[in-house]
Amino acid sequence: MHHFDWIQRHAERTPDKLALVDAHSGQQFTYAQFNERANRLAHFFVHQLGLQTGDRVSILAHNSADYYVVLFACAKSGTILNTLNWRLTVPELEYIINDCQPKAIIVDEAFAETAVSLRQTVTIEHWLFLGDGAAANDWTYEAALAAGDPAGVPDPHLRYEDTWAILYTSGTTGRPKGAQVTYGNFFYNAVGMGQAIDLSSQDVNLNVLPCFHAGGLGLYAGPVFHSGGTLVVMRQFEPDRLLQLIEQWQVSVILLVPAIYLMLAQTADFTKYDLSSVRSWASGGSSLPPSVVHDYASRGIIIQQGFGMTETGPTVFILPKADAVRKAGSVGKPVLHTEVCIMDRKGNVLGPNEVGELCIRGGNVTSGYWNRPEATAEALRGGWLHSGDAAMYDEEGFYTIVDRWKDMFISGGENVYPAEVENVLYQHPSVAETAVIGIPDPKWQEVGLALVVVKEGASLTEQELIAFCQGKLARFKIPKQVRFMKELPRTAAGKVLKRELREMVTN
């Protein structure tokens, strides 16, 4: 037992409390059962596989209750969990595996074919399979649990600065980097986020965000397990199923991404379900158009926008509920135990209403990138994490993320932040989804191109949309061209891949 082992402590204090529900398989685990499964797996890692403190264990799997069992088995054994994004191609996964060099990998049977391909190019000693897919010398996950001891293993003597998980950032700038999420980062996130939404052991959270991502792994799962509440896990997002589970399990806190709120608004039948148990709806991952906030508020649902990064454990900001509608478009104020400032390119700290780079420091900030001393030194220079996000705050201390600093483009000498333009385009009733990028222009250096997905059954022309922007945006911000698409390329976290869009447009 060590002080990072939250599950062990809850198993001692509230053994019969429901900890985990797998909405896909129907499995339910109390804290005592959750703890025993994690103990068995930790024992298996150490005694059957011979894993040592600091060894990496990768996981390539859909969301499930066992994803969290693996996370805490790593804590108990001192091993480091590397979560793999199953939406990546085999070469992309290969790069990550070669970079972090796991000793063991856990693969969901859904990705058995991917495993066959990977085995030809990467060297991983031990393969475990959730369900089927195991070859002759492999273990199935359930057999591994059966072979482990329910008493677990001795305390690996970890410290706050030790790495619990390595999460590869989506790589909007070249090759992905493995952000080290430490025990301290998980702890500070649990405390900061828990305090911001008044989390208690009575709360029930539904998670549908991918577990390989900082949101699915850390929000609200981390804070909920820290406070001894209940987590319901969805394997994948289905609009009506999500609402049905909220009603069935009396979900009280939920965090979704804007893409999901947009889809729910368009496809789910809200009138069929009782959602009154939810006391806190939150949004993160990318900017939530104010029009969506107002749309939901008219249904009596107040969405609190927040902001986090893989490198910040993840939470930095969340809007207090009382300000969520009045300050729609803002990400709110920093949570407990994290400090922020806005800096210009020379490193000077800026005042209110000045746009600069958001910088963060505190117990929630990553210790750096796996095997990347230069990238770590660059990101953490001067003791602050430099986020790469352009941001500002107002006289009341509410922060707004203006855009990715690198997504900004310059039109006729003026900075254009695509997110601002997108928020206006979202106000058009026919726009389902949109992304704005800068494209080269002989006269203005760059101009805006809007890529738009039109709502089903609606019609829209380029001229109509450009005319709609007149008077709502400065002339230089109005897109000069509109291109209609069936869908936008997104990362697993629901962020639009601006880099891919740029490549599609320029080629």
C-alpha positions in Angstrom: 0.0 0.0 0.0 1.3 3.5 -0.8 -0.3 6.9 -0.5 -1.0 7.1 -4.3 -3.1 4.0 -4.1 -6.5 5.6 -3.8 -8.4 2.5 -4.7 -6.8 0.5 -1.8 -7.8 3.2 0.6 -11.5 3.3 -0.6 -11.5 -0.6 -0.5 -10.6 -0.4 3.2 -13.0 2.4 4.1 -16.0 1.8 1.7 -15.5 -1.7 0.3 -19.1 -2.2 -0.8 -19.4 1.2 -2.6 -20.0 0.9 -6.3 -16.8 2.1 -8.0 -17.0 1.1 -11.7 -19.8 0.2 -14.1 -19.0 -1.0 -17.7 -22.0 0.1 -19.7 -20.9 -2.2 -22.6 -20.3 -5.5 -20.8 -22.6 -4.8 -17.9 -19.9 -5.6 -15.4 -20.0 -3.8 -12.1 -17.3 -3.6 -9.5 -17.3 -2.3 -5.9 -14.1 -0.7 -4.6 -13.2 -4.0 -2.9 -13.6 -5.8 -6.3 -11.8 -3.0 -8.2 -9.0 -3.1 -5.8 -8.6 -6.9 -5.9 -8.6 -6.9 -9.7 -5.8 -4.2 -9.8 -3.9 -6.1 -7.1 -4.0 -9.4 -9.1 -2.8 -7.6 -12.2 0.0 -5.8 -10.4 1.1 -9.1 -8.9 1.0 -10.7 -12.3 3.1 -7.9 -13.8 5.8 -8.3 -11.2 5.8 -12.1 -10.5 4.8 -13.6 -13.8 6.2 -11.1 -16.3 9.1 -9.8 -14.2 8.3 -6.2 -14.7 10.2 -3.7 -12.7 9.5 -0.1 -11.4 9.7 2.2 -14.4 9.0 -0.4 -17.1 6.3 0.6 -19.6 3.0 -1.2 -20.2 1.1 -0.2 -23.3 -2.6 -0.6 -23.8 -4.5 -0.6 -27.2 -8.1 -0.9 -26.3 -11.6 0.6 -26.4 -13.0 2.2 -23.3 -13.9 -0.4 -20.6 -13.9 -0.7 -16.8 -10.7 -2.7 -17.1 -8.8 0.3 -18.6 -8.9 1.8 -15.1 -8.0 -1.5 -13.5 -4.8 -1.5 -15.7 -4.1 2.2 -14.7 -4.2 1.3 -11.0 -2.3 -2.0 -11.5 0.5 0.2 -12.9 0.4 2.4 -9.8 0.5 -0.6 -7.5 3.5 -2.2 -9.4 5.4 1.1 -10.1 5.1 0.5 -13.9 4.2 3.2 -16.3 1.1 3.0 -18.4 1.3 4.1 -22.1 -2.1 4.6 -23.6 -2.3 4.1 -27.4 -4.8 5.9 -29.6 -6.6 3.1 -31.5 -7.5 5.5 -34.3 -3.9 5.7 -35.4 -2.5 3.7 -38.3 0.0 0.8 -37.7 3.1 3.0 -38.7 1.9 5.7 -36.3 1.5 3.2 -33.5 4.9 1.7 -34.4 6.6 5.1 -33.9 5.1 5.5 -30.4 5.9 1.9 -29.4 9.5 2.3 -30.6 9.8 5.6 -28.7 8.6 4.4 -25.3 9.7 0.7 -25.6 7.1 -1.1 -23.5 7.9 -4.5 -21.9 4.2 -5.6 -22.1 1.2 -4.6 -24.1 -2.5 -5.2 -23.5 -4.6 -5.4 -26.6 -8.4 -5.4 -27.0 -9.7 -8.2 -29.3 -11.1 -5.6 -31.6 -7.5 -4.7 -32.6 -6.2 -8.3 -33.0 -5.5 -7.6 -36.7 -3.5 -4.5 -35.8 -1.6 -6.6 -33.3 -0.6 -9.1 -36.0 0.8 -6.2 -38.1 2.6 -4.6 -35.2 4.3 -7.9 -34.2 6.1 -7.9 -37.5 7.8 -4.5 -36.8 8.0 -4.0 -33.0 9.6 -6.0 -30.2 7.4 -6.4 -27.2 8.1 -9.3 -24.9 4.7 -9.9 -23.4 1.3 -9.7 -25.1 -2.0 -9.8 -23.2 -5.4 -9.9 -24.9 -8.7 -8.6 -23.6 -11.1 -11.2 -25.0 -9.8 -13.2 -27.9 -6.8 -12.7 -30.2 -4.1 -14.4 -28.1 -1.5 -16.5 -29.9 0.0 -19.7 -28.4 2.4 -18.0 -26.0 0.2 -15.0 -25.1 -1.9 -14.4 -22.0 -5.5 -13.6 -22.0 -6.3 -10.7 -19.6 -8.6 -12.9 -17.4 -6.0 -15.6 -17.2 -3.5 -13.0 -16.1 -5.9 -11.9 -13.3 -6.5 -15.5 -12.2 -2.7 -16.1 -12.0 -2.2 -13.0 -9.9 -2.5 -12.8 -6.1 -5.4 -10.7 -4.7 -3.0 -9.4 -2.0 -1.0 -7.6 -4.7 2.7 -6.6 -4.3 4.8 -4.6 -1.9 4.9 -0.8 -2.1 7.1 0.3 -5.0 8.0 3.5 -3.0 7.0 6.1 -5.6 7.2 9.9 -5.3 5.0 12.7 -6.6 7.5 13.4 -9.4 7.5 9.8 -10.7 5.6 9.1 -14.0 2.3 7.2 -13.8 1.4 7.4 -17.5 2.9 8.5 -20.8 0.3 10.1 -23.1 1.4 11.0 -26.6 0.1 14.4 -27.7 -1.7 14.4 -31.0 1.3 15.7 -32.9 -0.1 18.8 -34.5 3.6 19.7 -34.8 5.3 16.8 -36.5 6.0 13.6 -34.6 4.0 13.0 -31.4 5.7 13.5 -28.0 5.1 11.4 -24.9 3.9 13.7 -22.1 4.8 12.3 -18.7 1.8 12.4 -16.4 3.2 12.1 -12.8 1.5 10.9 -9.6 1.6 14.5 -8.6 -0.2 15.6 -11.8 -3.0 13.1 -11.2 -3.3 14.1 -7.6 -3.4 17.9 -8.2 -5.9 17.4 -11.1 -8.1 15.3 -8.7 -8.0 18.0 -6.1 -8.3 21.1 -8.4 -11.1 19.7 -10.6 -12.8 18.0 -7.6 -12.9 21.3 -5.7 -14.1 23.3 -8.8 -17.2 21.2 -9.2 -17.7 20.2 -5.5 -17.1 16.5 -6.2 -18.0 14.0 -3.4 -18.3 10.3 -2.9 -21.9 10.6 -3.8 -21.2 11.7 -7.3 -21.7 9.5 -10.4 -19.7 10.3 -13.6 -20.3 9.0 -17.0 -17.2 8.8 -19.2 -17.4 8.5 -23.0 -14.2 10.3 -23.9 -11.5 7.9 -25.1 -9.5 6.5 -22.2 -6.2 6.8 -24.1 -6.7 10.5 -24.0 -6.1 12.9 -21.0 -9.8 13.6 -20.9 -10.9 10.0 -20.7 -8.2 8.9 -18.4 -8.1 11.9 -16.1 -11.5 13.6 -16.2 -13.6 13.0 -14.3 -12.3 9.5 -13.7 -9.3 10.7 -11.6 -11.2 13.1 -9.4 -14.1 10.6 -9.0 -11.8 7.7 -7.9 -10.0 10.2 -5.6 -13.3 11.2 -3.9 -14.6 7.6 -3.8 -17.5 8.1 -6.2 -18.8 6.0 -9.0 -17.7 5.9 -12.7 -19.8 4.6 -15.5 -17.8 3.9 -18.7 -19.2 3.9 -22.2 -17.3 2.0 -24.9 -18.2 4.5 -27.5 -20.5 7.5 -28.1 -24.1 6.9 -29.2 -26.4 9.9 -28.7 -29.5 8.3 -27.3 -27.6 5.7 -25.3 -25.6 8.4 -23.6 -28.8 10.1 -22.4 -30.4 6.8 -21.4 -27.3 5.9 -19.3 -27.5 9.3 -17.6 -31.1 8.6 -16.6 -30.4 4.9 -15.6 -27.4 5.6 -13.4 -28.5 9.0 -12.1 -25.3 10.6 -13.4 -24.5 13.8 -11.6 -21.3 15.1 -13.4 -20.3 14.8 -17.0 -17.6 16.2 -19.3 -18.1 16.1 -23.0 -16.3 17.7 -26.0 -18.0 20.3 -28.3 -18.3 17.7 -31.2 -20.5 15.6 -28.9 -22.6 18.5 -27.7 -23.2 19.5 -31.4 -24.1 15.9 -32.3 -26.4 15.5 -29.3 -28.2 18.7 -30.2 -28.9 17.5 -33.7 -29.7 13.8 -33.2 -30.8 12.9 -29.7 -34.3 13.2 -28.4 -33.9 15.1 -25.1 -37.6 14.9 -24.2 -37.4 11.1 -23.8 -35.0 11.1 -20.9 -34.9 12.5 -17.3 -31.6 14.3 -17.1 -32.4 16.1 -13.9 -29.7 14.2 -11.9 -26.9 16.0 -13.7 -25.7 19.0 -11.6 -22.7 19.8 -13.7 -22.3 19.6 -17.5 -18.8 20.5 -18.7 -17.1 20.9 -22.0 -13.4 20.8 -22.9 -11.0 19.7 -25.6 -11.7 22.6 -28.0 -13.6 25.8 -28.0 -17.4 25.6 -27.5 -19.3 28.0 -29.7 -21.3 30.5 -27.6 -24.3 29.7 -29.8 -24.2 26.1 -28.5 -24.1 27.3 -24.9 -27.2 29.4 -25.5 -29.0 26.6 -27.3 -28.5 24.3 -24.4 -29.3 27.0 -21.8 -32.7 27.3 -23.5 -33.3 23.6 -22.7 -32.3 24.2 -19.1 -28.8 22.7 -19.4 -25.9 25.0 -18.3 -22.6 23.9 -19.9 -19.4 25.0 -18.1 -16.6 25.4 -20.5 -13.1 24.4 -19.3 -9.7 24.1 -20.7 -6.9 21.5 -20.2 -3.9 20.0 -21.9 -2.3 16.6 -21.8 0.7 18.4 -20.3 -1.3 19.9 -17.4 -2.8 16.7 -15.9 -5.2 18.0 -17.7 -7.3 20.7 -16.0 -6.3 24.4 -16.0 -9.5 26.4 -16.2 -13.3 25.9 -15.8 -16.1 28.4 -15.8 -18.1 28.6 -12.5 -21.7 27.5 -13.2 -23.1 30.9 -12.2 -21.0 32.6 -15.0 -21.3 29.9 -17.6 -23.9 31.6 -19.8 -23.0 35.2 -19.1 -19.3 34.4 -20.0 -20.0 32.0 -22.9 -16.8 31.8 -25.0 -14.6 32.1 -22.0 -12.8 29.1 -20.3 -13.3 30.6 -16.9 -10.7 30.9 -14.1 -7.9 28.7 -13.0 -8.6 25.8 -10.7 -7.0 25.4 -7.3 -3.2 24.8 -7.2 -2.5 26.0 -10.7 -1.1 29.4 -11.7 -1.3 31.0 -15.1 -0.1 34.1 -16.9 -0.1 35.6 -20.4 3.3 36.3 -21.9 4.4 38.0 -25.1 7.1 36.6 -27.4 9.8 38.2 -25.4 8.6 36.6 -22.1 7.0 39.8 -20.6 3.9 39.2 -18.6 0.9 41.0 -20.1 -2.1 42.7 -18.5 -5.8 42.4 -19.1 -7.2 42.3 -22.7 -3.7 41.7 -24.2 -3.3 38.6 -26.3 -0.2 36.5 -25.7 0.8 32.9 -25.0 -0.9 31.1 -22.1 1.8 29.9 -19.6 1.0 27.6 -16.7 2.8 26.3 -13.6 1.9 24.3 -10.6 1.6 20.7 -9.3 -0.5 19.7 -12.3 2.2 20.5 -14.9 4.0 17.6 -16.6 7.6 16.8 -15.7 8.4 16.8 -19.4 8.4 14.7 -22.5 9.6 11.1 -22.6 13.2 11.0 -24.0 13.0 14.5 -25.3 15.3 16.7 -23.2 15.3 19.6 -25.8 11.5 19.6 -26.2 11.1 19.5 -22.4 13.6 22.4 -21.9 11.8 24.4 -24.6 8.3 23.8 -23.3 9.2 24.4 -19.6 11.6 27.3 -20.1 11.7 29.8 -17.2 9.8 27.4 -15.0 6.5 27.9 -16.9 4.8 25.5 -19.3 4.4 27.4 -22.6 1.1 26.1 -23.9 1.3 27.2 -27.6 -2.2 28.7 -27.1 -3.0 32.4 -27.7 -5.1 33.7 -24.8 -6.1 36.7 -22.8 -8.1 37.6 -19.7 -10.6 40.4 -19.0 -11.0 42.9 -16.1 -12.9 40.3 -14.1 -10.2 37.7 -14.5 -12.0 35.4 -16.9 -9.7 33.8 -19.5 -10.4 33.2 -23.1 -8.4 31.0 -25.4 -8.2 33.0 -28.6 -6.7 30.1 -30.6 -3.8 27.8 -31.1 -0.9 30.3 -31.5 0.3 28.4 -34.6 -3.2 28.2 -36.2 -3.3 32.0 -36.2 -2.7 33.4 -39.7 -1.9 37.0 -40.8 -4.1 38.7 -43.4 -3.0 42.1 -44.6 -0.8 42.5 -41.6 -3.7 41.6 -39.2 -3.7 38.6 -36.9 -6.7 36.3 -37.6 -7.6 33.7 -35.0 -9.7 31.1 -36.7 -11.7 30.2 -33.6 -13.2 33.7 -33.5 -14.4 33.3 -37.1 -15.7 29.8 -36.5 -17.8 31.1 -33.6 -19.6 33.5 -36.0 -20.1 30.8 -38.7 -21.7 28.5 -36.1 -24.4 31.2 -35.6 -25.7 30.4 -39.1 -28.6 28.0 -38.8 -27.4 25.7 -41.6 -23.9 25.2 -40.3 -23.3 21.9 -38.6 -19.5 22.0 -38.3 -16.9 24.4 -39.5 -13.1 25.0 -39.5 -11.3 28.0 -40.8 -7.7 28.0 -42.1 -5.4 30.5 -43.7 -4.5 29.9 -47.3 -1.9 31.9 -49.4 -3.1 35.0 -51.2 -1.0 37.2 -53.5 -2.6 40.4 -52.2 -3.2 39.8 -48.5 -0.4 37.3 -47.8 -3.1 34.9 -46.4 -6.9 34.8 -46.4 -9.4 32.7 -44.6 -10.9 29.6 -46.1 -14.0 28.2 -44.3 -14.6 24.5 -44.6 -18.2 23.8 -43.8 -20.4 20.7 -43.1 -24.0 21.7 -43.7 -26.8 20.4 -41.5 -28.8 17.6 -42.9 -31.7 18.8 -45.0 -30.4 22.4 -45.0 -28.9 24.3 -47.9 -26.2 27.0 -48.0 -24.1 28.7 -50.7 -20.7 30.3 -50.4 -22.2 33.8 -51.1 -24.8 33.4 -48.4 -22.3 32.5 -45.7 -19.9 35.3 -46.6 -22.8 37.8 -46.6 -23.8 36.4 -43.2 -20.4 37.4 -41.8 -20.7 41.1 -42.9 -21.0 43.3 -39.9 -20.3 40.5 -37.5 -16.5 40.3 -38.2 -13.9 42.8 -39.3 -13.4 42.7 -43.1 -10.0 41.0 -42.9 -11.5 38.2 -40.7 -14.3 37.3 -43.1 -13.4 34.1 -45.1 -12.8 34.9 -48.7 -13.7 31.3 -49.8 -16.1 28.6 -48.5 -15.7 24.9 -49.3 -18.3 22.4 -48.4 -17.4 19.0 -47.0 -19.1 15.8 -45.9 -17.1 15.8 -42.6 -14.1 17.4 -41.0 -11.0 15.3 -40.1 -10.8 15.2 -36.3 -8.4 13.8 -33.7 -9.7 11.2 -31.2 -10.2 14.1 -28.7 -12.6 15.7 -31.2 -10.2 18.5 -32.2 -10.3 19.4 -35.9 -7.0 18.5 -37.6 -6.1 21.9 -39.1 -2.8 20.5 -40.4 -4.6 17.8 -42.4 -7.1 20.3 -43.7 -4.2 22.6 -44.9 -2.6 19.6 -46.7 -5.9 18.6 -48.3 -6.4 22.2 -49.5 -2.9 22.9 -50.8 -2.5 19.6 -52.6 
